[in-house]
């Protein structure tokens, strides 16, 4: 790709041709991205841009030998131990909800239990070894299915037969904490063991965790203080092999996936959401008239153009400050994230909340990104364990509803969702935060991006893509002065065609970080097309639905977003961010 973006004479970005257009012998190409400015600051990032995955496979180059910052999956830390793939595939089937769980076939059940047995005996090494977190997640899922799931998703006859064959050997081999998770009352496995009923843990932290797990493994729920107590006891995990404060990794993973399988209550979700608000002390307060917090899935996009960073640049042009937050890489999807794009473009992605406050207040920027790594180390320490849990834990919902910087003016939260039912939970958390307005969007890939494509006649049942639900205040008072009567609730399915957009397919980026950047920057240069339309649609509709000043009329809100792009101001602000992010603090 070739992109030469000029917002002013001394400020430019150049991205060279991607490797997918190179001949096979040229297996690597330098991609150089420079931001130069008249204050004699020169930020230049040189990286090795390897071939895409298809060509890598064709050339037979081992994936482990390639560090390709152009592909989202390469941002996974090499320090993280990889899970056993055989057990992980089984977890994908059983570590899910009461209506989604699928039983293991006989061949798979035998292979999984044999793999676990060999691993515990020490016969498997390195990545073949089954981690403690995987043992906890797998056996907690099997226990909850046996104890609490409806008949259709309980153990199949095949699973019972295979478990009957392996359990007498496993019970003599597994560590006590895993035996407790697999059979907490000694009643699931027939001739049960006394280990489960008598297990209490190794210290006071584990005692609280074991007590909570007894309720979870029976299909029950916990109180607000109980959840917060467990989380504060065990987090952050240490960097050494994911071990956490002397607490069993098996127990912690069973706790996290167990609550998700039981479908968390509002009080449980609030506990996860608010548990670490004060970890770094009170958040700074930005002197801005309006601040929107963007809460997208932390594991990013694997297929479609991710537009939120570019939308934030647009909305900042007319005083709607935006705070994005996330991580560089997160399982299970390991997709393209805002942090990857900003890092690839040369921005500082290690901002503290106080530094982000400066960028929000800066009249030449007006938006900011904060990494969970800097703002909430306790939750960030769980990334490695979350990969071994396989399925999204409750944190995947609640980490989206965070306020790492507060505002003197009006505050709003926007979040994406995919699974029906979680939209109400997200709105509940937003109201608990006390913001003036809240919005949930069923965007593509569960993210925030509304699309201009037509709904397929064969689309699955349930809420459609572009479904939005939320609330906005009818008062100009501060959020803490509001009551429920002063809020207006709404829900709408946004049909882009109703607002003059031609139907178009969403640009595919397929885990490519530079492709996502190329598409977004081309749109900010004013290049009309699907990406441009999506940025305008998402900026204007969010302004309107949140009740922002000047956006009462949808057409006017969309025109304002177009003007921010066509004038070059949105691009200028994004380039300013890359430069100024290195100077704050």
C-alpha positions as CSV (number, residue, x, y, z in Angstrom):
1,X,0.0,0.0,0.0
2,X,1.1,3.5,-0.6
3,X,-0.2,6.3,1.6
4,X,1.3,9.8,1.7
5,X,-0.8,11.9,4.1
6,X,-0.2,15.6,4.3
7,X,-2.0,17.7,6.9
8,X,0.7,20.5,6.9
9,X,4.0,20.9,5.1
10,X,6.2,19.4,7.8
11,X,3.9,16.6,9.0
12,X,3.6,13.5,7.0
13,X,3.3,9.7,7.1
14,X,4.5,7.3,4.5
15,X,3.6,3.6,4.5
16,X,5.3,1.4,1.8
17,X,3.9,-1.4,-0.3
18,X,2.8,-4.5,1.6
19,X,4.5,-7.8,1.2
20,X,1.4,-9.5,-0.3
21,X,2.4,-7.8,-3.5
22,X,6.1,-9.0,-3.4
23,X,7.5,-12.0,-5.1
24,X,8.1,-15.1,-2.9
25,X,11.9,-14.7,-2.6
26,X,11.4,-11.3,-0.9
27,X,10.2,-12.8,2.4
28,X,10.7,-9.6,4.4
29,X,10.3,-5.9,3.8
30,X,11.0,-2.9,5.9
31,X,8.0,-0.8,6.7
32,X,8.9,2.6,7.8
33,X,6.5,5.0,9.5
34,X,7.7,8.4,10.4
35,X,6.1,11.4,11.9
36,X,8.1,14.6,11.5
37,X,7.2,17.9,13.0
38,X,8.7,21.4,12.9
39,X,9.7,21.3,16.5
40,X,12.6,19.0,15.5
41,X,10.9,15.9,17.1
42,X,11.3,12.9,14.8
43,X,9.4,9.8,15.8
44,X,10.3,7.0,13.5
45,X,9.3,3.3,13.8
46,X,11.1,0.8,11.7
47,X,9.8,-2.8,11.8
48,X,10.2,-5.9,9.8
49,X,7.0,-6.5,7.9
50,X,6.8,-10.3,7.2
51,X,4.5,-12.0,4.7
52,X,0.9,-12.7,5.4
53,X,0.0,-16.1,6.9
54,X,-1.0,-17.7,3.6
55,X,2.5,-17.0,2.0
56,X,4.2,-18.0,5.3
57,X,2.5,-21.4,5.1
58,X,3.4,-21.7,1.4
59,X,7.0,-21.1,2.2
60,X,7.0,-23.5,5.1
61,X,8.4,-21.0,7.6
62,X,7.7,-22.0,11.2
63,X,5.3,-19.5,12.8
64,X,7.4,-19.5,16.0
65,X,10.3,-18.0,14.1
66,X,8.4,-15.0,12.7
67,X,7.7,-11.8,14.5
68,X,5.3,-10.0,12.2
69,X,3.9,-6.8,13.7
70,X,1.5,-6.5,10.8
71,X,-0.6,-9.4,12.0
72,X,-2.6,-9.0,15.2
73,X,-1.7,-12.5,16.6
74,X,2.0,-11.6,16.6
75,X,1.3,-9.2,19.5
76,X,0.8,-12.0,21.9
77,X,3.7,-12.0,24.4
78,X,6.2,-14.7,23.8
79,X,6.5,-14.9,27.6
80,X,3.1,-16.4,27.8
81,X,2.9,-20.2,28.0
82,X,0.7,-21.7,25.3
83,X,-2.2,-24.0,26.4
84,X,-2.5,-27.6,25.4
85,X,-4.6,-27.6,22.1
86,X,-6.3,-30.9,22.7
87,X,-7.8,-29.8,26.0
88,X,-8.4,-26.3,24.7
89,X,-10.6,-27.6,21.9
90,X,-12.7,-29.6,24.4
91,X,-13.0,-26.4,26.6
92,X,-14.5,-24.6,23.6
93,X,-17.3,-27.1,23.6
94,X,-18.0,-27.5,27.4
95,X,-17.0,-24.2,28.9
96,X,-20.1,-22.3,27.8
97,X,-23.7,-21.6,28.7
98,X,-26.6,-23.9,29.5
99,X,-28.0,-23.7,26.0
100,X,-24.7,-23.7,24.0
101,X,-22.7,-26.5,25.6
102,X,-21.9,-29.5,23.3
103,X,-21.0,-32.9,24.6
104,X,-17.7,-34.5,23.7
105,X,-17.6,-37.4,21.3
106,X,-16.2,-40.6,22.6
107,X,-13.0,-40.2,20.7
108,X,-12.5,-36.7,21.9
109,X,-13.4,-37.5,25.5
110,X,-10.9,-40.4,25.5
111,X,-8.2,-38.2,24.0
112,X,-8.8,-35.4,26.4
113,X,-8.7,-37.5,29.6
114,X,-5.8,-39.5,28.3
115,X,-3.9,-36.2,27.6
116,X,-4.7,-34.9,31.1
117,X,-3.6,-38.2,32.7
118,X,-0.3,-38.2,30.8
119,X,0.3,-34.5,31.6
120,X,-0.3,-34.9,35.3
121,X,2.1,-37.9,35.3
122,X,4.8,-35.7,33.8
123,X,4.9,-37.5,30.5
124,X,4.1,-34.3,28.5
125,X,6.4,-31.4,28.3
126,X,6.3,-27.7,27.3
127,X,3.3,-26.7,25.2
128,X,1.9,-30.3,25.3
129,X,1.5,-30.0,29.1
130,X,-2.0,-29.3,30.3
131,X,-1.8,-26.2,32.5
132,X,-3.4,-25.9,36.0
133,X,-5.7,-23.2,34.6
134,X,-7.0,-25.6,31.9
135,X,-7.6,-28.4,34.4
136,X,-9.6,-26.0,36.6
137,X,-11.6,-24.7,33.6
138,X,-12.3,-28.1,32.1
139,X,-13.4,-29.9,35.3
140,X,-15.4,-26.9,36.6
141,X,-17.4,-26.9,33.3
142,X,-18.0,-30.7,33.6
143,X,-19.1,-30.3,37.2
144,X,-21.5,-27.4,36.5
145,X,-23.0,-29.4,33.6
146,X,-23.6,-32.3,35.9
147,X,-25.0,-30.3,38.8
148,X,-26.9,-27.4,37.3
149,X,-27.5,-27.6,33.5
150,X,-30.7,-28.7,31.9
151,X,-30.9,-32.3,30.7
152,X,-30.1,-31.5,27.1
153,X,-26.7,-30.1,27.9
154,X,-25.7,-32.4,30.9
155,X,-23.2,-35.2,30.4
156,X,-24.0,-37.5,27.5
157,X,-24.0,-41.3,28.0
158,X,-20.8,-41.4,26.1
159,X,-19.1,-38.8,28.4
160,X,-20.4,-40.8,31.5
161,X,-19.0,-44.0,30.1
162,X,-15.5,-42.5,29.4
163,X,-15.4,-40.7,32.7
164,X,-16.3,-43.9,34.6
165,X,-13.3,-45.6,32.9
166,X,-10.8,-42.8,33.7
167,X,-11.9,-41.5,37.1
168,X,-10.5,-44.3,39.2
169,X,-7.0,-43.5,37.8
170,X,-7.4,-39.8,37.7
171,X,-8.5,-39.6,41.4
172,X,-5.2,-41.1,42.3
173,X,-3.2,-38.8,40.1
174,X,-4.8,-35.3,40.1
175,X,-3.8,-32.8,42.8
176,X,-6.4,-32.2,45.6
177,X,-7.6,-28.8,44.3
178,X,-8.5,-30.3,40.9
179,X,-10.2,-33.3,42.5
180,X,-12.3,-30.8,44.6
181,X,-13.3,-29.0,41.4
182,X,-14.2,-32.2,39.6
183,X,-16.2,-33.7,42.4
184,X,-16.7,-31.1,45.2
185,X,-19.3,-33.2,47.2
186,X,-18.0,-36.7,46.2
187,X,-21.3,-37.4,44.5
188,X,-20.7,-37.0,40.7
189,X,-18.2,-39.8,40.1
190,X,-20.1,-42.7,41.7
191,X,-17.7,-44.3,44.1
192,X,-16.5,-40.8,45.0
193,X,-13.4,-39.6,46.9
194,X,-13.5,-37.9,50.3
195,X,-11.0,-35.3,49.0
196,X,-13.6,-33.0,47.5
197,X,-15.9,-32.7,50.5
198,X,-13.0,-32.2,52.9
199,X,-11.0,-29.8,50.8
200,X,-10.5,-26.3,52.3
201,X,-7.5,-24.8,50.5
202,X,-4.0,-24.0,51.6
203,X,-4.4,-20.6,53.3
204,X,-7.0,-18.0,54.1
205,X,-7.1,-16.6,50.6
206,X,-7.8,-20.1,49.2
207,X,-10.4,-20.8,51.9
208,X,-12.5,-17.8,50.7
209,X,-12.1,-18.9,47.1
210,X,-13.0,-22.6,47.9
211,X,-16.1,-21.5,49.8
212,X,-17.2,-19.4,46.8
213,X,-16.5,-22.2,44.4
214,X,-18.7,-24.6,46.3
215,X,-21.6,-22.3,45.5
216,X,-20.6,-21.8,41.9
217,X,-20.0,-25.4,41.1
218,X,-23.5,-26.2,42.4
219,X,-24.9,-23.6,39.9
220,X,-25.4,-20.9,42.5
221,X,-24.5,-17.2,42.7
222,X,-22.5,-15.0,45.1
223,X,-23.0,-11.7,46.8
224,X,-21.3,-8.4,45.8
225,X,-18.9,-8.3,48.7
226,X,-18.0,-12.0,48.2
227,X,-17.0,-11.6,44.6
228,X,-15.0,-8.4,45.4
229,X,-13.3,-10.1,48.3
230,X,-12.1,-13.0,46.2
231,X,-10.8,-10.8,43.4
232,X,-8.9,-8.5,45.8
233,X,-7.5,-11.5,47.6
234,X,-5.9,-13.2,44.5
235,X,-5.0,-10.3,42.2
236,X,-2.7,-9.2,40.7
237,X,-1.1,-12.5,39.6
238,X,2.6,-12.6,39.7
239,X,4.6,-12.7,36.5
240,X,6.1,-16.0,37.4
241,X,4.1,-18.7,35.5
242,X,0.8,-16.9,36.2
243,X,0.8,-18.0,39.9
244,X,-1.3,-15.7,42.0
245,X,-0.4,-14.7,45.5
246,X,-0.2,-18.4,46.6
247,X,-3.6,-19.2,45.2
248,X,-4.2,-22.2,43.0
249,X,-4.4,-21.3,39.3
250,X,-6.9,-24.2,38.9
251,X,-9.2,-22.7,41.5
252,X,-9.1,-19.2,40.0
253,X,-9.8,-20.4,36.5
254,X,-12.7,-22.5,37.8
255,X,-14.1,-19.4,39.6
256,X,-13.9,-17.2,36.5
257,X,-15.4,-19.6,33.9
258,X,-17.9,-21.0,36.4
259,X,-19.5,-17.6,37.0
260,X,-19.8,-17.0,33.3
261,X,-21.4,-20.5,32.7
262,X,-24.0,-19.8,35.4
263,X,-24.8,-16.4,33.8
264,X,-23.8,-13.7,36.2
265,X,-26.3,-11.8,38.2
266,X,-26.3,-8.0,38.3
267,X,-24.6,-7.9,41.7
268,X,-21.8,-10.2,40.5
269,X,-21.2,-8.1,37.4
270,X,-21.1,-4.9,39.5
271,X,-18.5,-6.5,41.7
272,X,-16.3,-7.3,38.8
273,X,-16.8,-3.9,37.3
274,X,-16.0,-1.8,40.4
275,X,-13.5,-4.1,42.2
276,X,-10.3,-2.2,41.2
277,X,-11.6,1.4,40.7
278,X,-9.3,2.6,43.4
279,X,-6.2,0.5,42.5
280,X,-4.2,3.6,41.4
281,X,-6.1,6.1,43.5
282,X,-8.8,8.5,42.5
283,X,-8.9,9.1,38.7
284,X,-7.9,12.5,37.4
285,X,-10.6,14.9,36.3
286,X,-10.3,16.4,32.8
287,X,-11.5,19.9,32.2
288,X,-13.7,19.1,29.2
289,X,-17.3,19.8,28.5
290,X,-18.1,16.3,27.3
291,X,-16.4,13.0,27.5
292,X,-17.4,9.6,25.9
293,X,-15.8,6.4,27.2
294,X,-15.6,3.8,24.4
295,X,-15.8,0.2,25.6
296,X,-15.1,-2.3,22.9
297,X,-14.2,-6.0,23.3
298,X,-10.6,-6.1,24.4
299,X,-9.8,-9.0,22.1
300,X,-10.3,-6.9,19.0
301,X,-11.4,-7.5,15.4
302,X,-10.3,-10.5,13.4
303,X,-12.3,-9.9,10.2
304,X,-13.7,-6.4,9.6
305,X,-12.4,-2.8,9.6
306,X,-12.1,-1.4,13.2
307,X,-13.3,2.2,13.0
308,X,-13.4,3.5,16.6
309,X,-10.0,5.2,16.7
310,X,-10.9,7.2,13.6
311,X,-14.3,8.0,14.9
312,X,-12.7,9.4,18.1
313,X,-10.5,11.7,16.0
314,X,-13.6,12.9,14.1
315,X,-15.7,13.6,17.3
316,X,-12.9,15.4,19.0
317,X,-13.0,18.1,16.2
318,X,-16.2,19.5,17.6
319,X,-15.7,19.2,21.3
320,X,-16.8,15.6,21.9
321,X,-13.8,14.3,23.7
322,X,-13.3,10.5,23.6
323,X,-11.4,8.1,25.9
324,X,-10.5,4.7,24.4
325,X,-9.2,1.8,26.5
326,X,-8.1,-1.7,25.9
327,X,-5.0,-3.9,25.6
328,X,-2.4,-4.7,23.0
329,X,-3.5,-8.4,22.7
330,X,-6.2,-10.4,24.4
331,X,-7.6,-13.9,24.0
332,X,-9.7,-15.6,22.8
333,X,-9.8,-13.8,19.4
334,X,-6.4,-12.1,19.6
335,X,-7.7,-9.6,16.9
336,X,-6.6,-6.1,15.8
337,X,-6.8,-3.6,18.7
338,X,-6.6,0.2,19.0
339,X,-3.3,-0.3,20.9
340,X,-1.8,-2.3,18.1
341,X,-2.7,0.4,15.5
342,X,-1.5,3.3,17.6
343,X,1.8,1.5,18.4
344,X,2.3,0.6,14.7
345,X,1.8,4.3,13.8
346,X,4.4,5.3,16.4
347,X,2.2,6.7,19.2
348,X,3.0,6.3,22.9
349,X,0.8,3.5,24.2
350,X,2.0,3.6,27.8
351,X,0.1,6.7,28.9
352,X,-1.0,7.0,32.6
353,X,-4.5,8.3,33.3
354,X,-2.9,11.7,34.2
355,X,-1.2,11.9,30.8
356,X,-4.4,10.9,29.0
357,X,-6.1,13.7,30.8
358,X,-3.6,16.2,29.3
359,X,-4.4,14.9,25.8
360,X,-8.1,15.1,26.4
361,X,-7.7,18.8,27.4
362,X,-5.3,19.6,24.6
363,X,-7.2,21.7,22.0
364,X,-5.1,20.2,19.2
365,X,-6.0,16.6,20.2
366,X,-9.1,16.0,22.3
367,X,-9.0,12.2,22.6
368,X,-6.8,9.6,24.2
369,X,-6.1,5.9,24.6
370,X,-5.3,4.2,27.9
371,X,-3.9,0.6,28.2
372,X,-5.3,-1.6,30.9
373,X,-1.6,-2.4,31.5
374,X,-1.1,1.2,32.9
375,X,-4.6,1.8,34.4
376,X,-5.5,-1.5,36.1
377,X,-2.5,-3.8,36.6
378,X,-4.5,-6.3,38.6
379,X,-6.8,-7.1,35.7
380,X,-4.1,-6.9,33.2
381,X,-2.2,-9.7,35.0
382,X,-4.9,-12.2,34.1
383,X,-4.3,-12.2,30.3
384,X,-2.2,-15.3,30.3
385,X,-4.7,-17.2,32.5
386,X,-7.6,-16.0,30.3
387,X,-6.0,-17.7,27.3
388,X,-6.0,-21.0,29.1
389,X,-9.6,-20.5,30.3
390,X,-10.5,-20.3,26.6
391,X,-13.9,-18.7,26.9
392,X,-14.6,-15.1,27.9
393,X,-14.9,-14.7,31.7
394,X,-17.2,-12.0,33.4
395,X,-14.3,-9.5,33.0
396,X,-14.9,-9.5,29.2
397,X,-18.2,-7.7,29.9
398,X,-17.2,-5.5,32.8
399,X,-13.8,-4.2,31.7
400,X,-15.6,-2.4,28.9
401,X,-17.4,-0.1,31.4
402,X,-14.5,1.7,33.0
403,X,-13.7,5.4,33.7
404,X,-10.0,5.8,34.0
405,X,-10.4,9.6,33.7
406,X,-13.4,11.6,34.8
407,X,-14.7,14.8,33.3
408,X,-16.0,18.1,34.7
409,X,-18.7,18.1,32.0
410,X,-21.1,15.6,30.8
411,X,-20.1,11.9,30.6
412,X,-21.3,9.1,28.4
413,X,-20.3,5.4,27.9
414,X,-20.7,3.5,24.6
415,X,-20.1,-0.2,24.5
416,X,-20.5,-3.1,22.1
417,X,-22.1,-6.5,22.7
418,X,-22.9,-9.6,20.8
419,X,-24.8,-12.1,23.0
420,X,-28.4,-11.2,23.5
421,X,-29.2,-10.4,27.2
422,X,-25.9,-8.7,27.9
423,X,-27.1,-5.3,26.5
424,X,-29.3,-4.9,29.7
425,X,-26.4,-5.8,31.9
426,X,-24.1,-3.3,30.2
427,X,-26.7,-0.5,30.5
428,X,-27.1,-1.4,34.2
429,X,-23.4,-1.0,34.8
430,X,-23.4,2.3,32.9
431,X,-26.2,3.6,35.2
432,X,-24.3,2.4,38.2
433,X,-21.4,4.5,37.0
434,X,-23.6,7.6,37.1
435,X,-23.0,8.8,33.6
436,X,-25.5,11.1,31.9
437,X,-25.9,8.9,28.8
438,X,-25.3,5.3,27.9
439,X,-25.4,3.4,24.7
440,X,-24.9,-0.3,23.7
441,X,-24.4,-1.2,20.0
442,X,-24.6,-4.6,18.4
443,X,-21.9,-3.9,16.0
444,X,-19.9,-6.2,13.7
445,X,-17.9,-8.8,15.7
446,X,-19.6,-7.6,18.9
447,X,-17.7,-4.3,18.6
448,X,-19.1,-0.7,18.3
449,X,-19.0,-0.3,14.5
450,X,-22.5,0.1,13.0
451,X,-22.5,-1.0,9.4
452,X,-23.9,0.3,6.1
453,X,-24.5,-3.2,4.6
454,X,-28.0,-4.6,4.2
455,X,-29.1,-7.2,6.6
456,X,-28.9,-10.6,5.0
457,X,-32.2,-12.5,4.6
458,X,-30.4,-15.5,6.1
459,X,-29.2,-13.6,9.2
460,X,-29.6,-15.5,12.4
461,X,-32.5,-14.9,14.8
462,X,-32.2,-12.5,17.6
463,X,-31.1,-8.9,17.7
464,X,-29.7,-7.7,14.4
465,X,-26.4,-5.9,13.7
466,X,-26.9,-2.1,14.2
467,X,-29.4,-2.7,17.1
468,X,-28.9,0.1,19.6
469,X,-30.3,0.6,23.1
470,X,-29.5,3.2,25.7
471,X,-30.5,6.1,27.9
472,X,-29.8,9.8,28.0
473,X,-30.5,12.5,30.6
474,X,-33.1,15.1,30.0
475,X,-31.3,17.5,32.3
476,X,-28.1,19.5,32.1
477,X,-27.3,18.6,35.7
478,X,-24.3,16.6,36.7
479,X,-24.8,12.8,36.7
480,X,-24.7,12.5,40.5
481,X,-27.7,14.9,40.7
482,X,-29.9,12.8,38.4
483,X,-32.6,10.4,39.3
484,X,-34.3,7.7,37.3
485,X,-37.2,9.9,36.2
486,X,-34.9,12.4,34.4
487,X,-33.6,9.7,32.0
488,X,-35.1,8.8,28.6
489,X,-34.7,5.2,27.5
490,X,-34.6,4.2,23.9
491,X,-33.9,1.4,21.5
492,X,-33.5,1.5,17.7
493,X,-32.3,-0.5,14.8
494,X,-30.2,1.8,12.7
495,X,-30.7,1.4,9.0
496,X,-28.0,3.4,7.3
497,X,-30.0,3.6,4.0
498,X,-32.6,5.7,5.8
499,X,-29.9,8.4,6.3
500,X,-28.7,8.5,2.7
501,X,-25.9,5.9,2.8
502,X,-25.5,3.5,-0.1
503,X,-25.4,-0.2,1.1
504,X,-21.8,-1.5,1.0
505,X,-19.9,-4.4,2.4
506,X,-17.6,-3.7,5.3
507,X,-13.9,-3.6,4.3
508,X,-12.1,-6.8,5.3
509,X,-8.8,-6.4,7.2
510,X,-8.4,-10.0,8.4
511,X,-6.0,-9.5,11.4
512,X,-3.9,-7.1,9.4
513,X,-2.9,-4.0,11.4
514,X,-1.5,-1.9,8.5
515,X,-4.5,-2.8,6.4
516,X,-6.8,-1.4,9.1
517,X,-4.7,1.7,9.3
518,X,-4.5,2.1,5.6
519,X,-8.3,1.9,5.2
520,X,-8.9,4.3,8.1
521,X,-6.3,6.9,7.1
522,X,-7.6,6.9,3.5
523,X,-11.1,7.7,4.9
524,X,-9.7,10.6,7.0
525,X,-8.0,11.9,3.9
526,X,-11.5,12.3,2.5
527,X,-11.5,9.2,0.2
528,X,-15.2,8.4,-0.2
529,X,-16.3,4.8,0.2
530,X,-17.4,2.2,2.8
531,X,-14.8,3.1,5.4
532,X,-15.6,6.8,5.1
533,X,-19.3,6.1,5.4
534,X,-18.9,3.9,8.5
535,X,-16.8,6.6,10.3
536,X,-19.4,9.2,9.5
537,X,-22.3,7.0,10.4
538,X,-20.8,6.0,13.8
539,X,-19.7,9.5,14.7
540,X,-23.0,11.1,13.8
541,X,-25.3,8.4,15.2
542,X,-23.4,8.2,18.5
543,X,-23.7,12.0,18.8
544,X,-27.4,11.9,18.2
545,X,-28.2,8.9,20.4
546,X,-26.2,10.2,23.3
547,X,-28.0,13.6,23.1
548,X,-24.9,15.6,22.4
549,X,-25.2,19.3,21.7
550,X,-25.7,20.1,18.1
551,X,-26.8,16.6,17.2
552,X,-30.5,16.8,17.9
553,X,-31.1,16.5,14.1
554,X,-29.5,13.3,12.6
555,X,-28.8,14.9,9.3
556,X,-26.9,17.8,10.9
557,X,-25.0,15.4,13.1
558,X,-23.8,13.4,10.1
559,X,-22.9,16.6,8.2
560,X,-20.8,17.8,11.1
561,X,-18.9,14.5,11.0
562,X,-18.3,14.8,7.3
563,X,-17.0,18.4,7.7
564,X,-14.5,17.2,10.3
565,X,-13.1,14.7,7.8
566,X,-13.4,16.8,4.6
567,X,-11.7,19.8,6.2
568,X,-8.7,17.7,7.2
569,X,-9.1,18.4,10.9
570,X,-9.8,14.8,11.9
571,X,-6.6,13.6,10.2
572,X,-4.6,16.5,11.7
573,X,-5.8,15.6,15.2
574,X,-4.8,11.9,14.7
575,X,-1.3,12.9,13.6
576,X,-1.1,15.4,16.5
577,X,-1.9,12.5,18.9
578,X,1.0,10.4,17.6
579,X,3.3,13.4,18.1
580,X,2.0,14.9,21.3
581,X,1.5,11.5,23.1
582,X,5.3,11.4,23.5
583,X,5.5,14.8,25.1
584,X,2.9,14.7,27.8
585,X,3.7,14.3,31.5
